[in-house]
Each structure stands twice: as structure tokens, then as C-alpha cells.
Amino acid sequence: MASRRLYNWLIPILAAGTVVTACDGGGDGAATGDLSMGVTDAPVDNATKVVVEFTGVEIHGPNDQTQTISFDSTKTIDLLNFTGNAAEPLFEDETVLAGDYQWARLQVNAERNTIDSYIEVTGGGQHSLYIPSGSETGLKMNTGFSVPEDGNAAFTIDFDLRKSVHEDPSSNEYILRPTLRLLDNDEVGTIAGTVNNSEVPADCDPAVYVFEGGGVTPDDQDGKSPDPVNSAIPELNGDTGHYDYEIGWLAEGDYTVSYTCDAAADDPATDDGTVTFDYSENATVTATETTDVDFP
């Protein structure tokens, strides 16, 4: 059953040197505001690290201008360290033009056959993590956002690695085709809860999926509706003996929360008929709050 408790919003703040440049000229006296961006992700099965090298961020908006926020040094981030409600800042409180923006682009180093960005798989060592055209064109999000004049705006980019990482059968590499969501930090909440240990037998690969809308019949990840908007892998709580999970960065609204033991069988590139769901609950997310959903 779903209940709600107050969620105290917190994003870890780390100092990062950045340089902001604007293309096509800016003009003195233009209205400005402060912008912050960070990254988070949903966990991926059978991986112990998913490391991406970031070199900067481009944003395109007011007066048809593109502004580039270049990092003084490469930011190497293991995305698996920032799941649930955790996020890692890319930059904080950078002064940019105020107004409406049409897109943002992450600049990354992720070449084929190099260990700039990489993945470490369970029992399988370290492998190159290749983003097709990533080093040339970056990772673009055609999502609009706004920066208020003389105000602050903060956004988080959700990678959702469970949908994004694919093994390349023709090489020793993994391909990252990110499913990116750009989220306003002031407009998101969390779903969290406990899975009773009786629902996690020895042959179980547990996961909790969240689908947009109440009363949704859950399905595996395959790029077809209904596809989960986010997911989590429950972790054993040594104090209680049960399994806890947390899924953050959810926009306000109604959701269906579903539990499965077949997470390892869910290949996001295919329609897997072997994935079944043991429980589903409806839940409503409110900004800056956490909604509790326990199984059963």
C-alpha cells in the first residue's frame, strides 16, 4: 500500500572549475540567471562500474545563441555511484543568459577501442564503453527548459542505464545509447520502499519498475509502450533482513509500481516474454516528497 512522507531535498555539491563561452555574440547588458546541472542513473544488471568522461555542456536558447560550459578538466564519473536520489553535479550556479532554452548537449569522450569511458562487468573485467558519434556530436537532449532572470534553475539528467547499455557481439566493447531525461529539481519526487525477503528467493533477480499512469499492466523494457520510466534493484538491508529500493527523479503524477524476480532476463533491445511481475501498486508522486510502496 502506498503512503507519503516528507522528503528533504539534497543534492551533493562539489566544486568544479568551468568556463562559459557564448557563440554568435551576447551583447552587454543582457539579462542573466544562474544554472546548475547534474547527472544520475538507474542501475544496470551485471555491472560494477559505468564510467563516462564529460568535458562540458552546450545549451541553446535565448536569441538563438549556443553557450558552452567547458570544464577546466575532464570530469570522470562512475554513474553507478549515483542511483536512487543521488546525483553528481556537472556544474553549479553558472551565469548564463536568462530565458527559454530549446536543447542541451553533453560533451563526452567515448571513442571506440579506447578506455576513456568504460564499463566493468561482474566477472568479466573492464571494457570500452562506446557512444556512437558521442565524441563528435555529444549527447543531445531536445528538451526545453528555462532560466529565470536574476534567479536560479537546477536540472538533473537521468541516464537510465538499464535501457542504455548494450553488449556489442562483434567486439569486446559495450555500446551506450543513453535514454536521457532532463528533470527540474524542484518538480520531482521519489518512490521508495521495502521488498519482503520472502519475495527474494535464491533464484530471484529482483527489480522494481515504475510506469507512468495508474493501473498500467506492467511489461518488460523493449522500447514499446508501456515501457518503464525508471527502475531500481532492491538491496539487502543488513539490519532488517529485507530488501530496500529507492527510485528518484520522478515528475509529479500517477504511477504504477511493479515488482519482478526476472530482471536479469530483461534485455531492453528485445521483447522478453519470460519477464513476469509478481505485484503492482498504484502510487502518486508529489514534488520534493517520497511515496512509500512496499511489496507485498
PyMOL commands that set and color helices and strands:
alter all, ss='L'
color gray80, all
select helices_A, chain A and resi 62-64+79-81+134-137+161-164+185-187+197-199+263-265
alter helices_A, ss='H'
color red, helices_A
select strands_A, chain A and resi 2-6+18-22+32-40+47-60+66-78+88-97+99-101+103-109+118-121+125-130+139-141+145-147+152-158+165-167+174-176+181-184+188-195+207-212+230-232+235-236+243-251+253-260+277-285+289-293
alter strands_A, ss='S'
color yellow, strands_A
deselect
rebuild
show_as cartoon
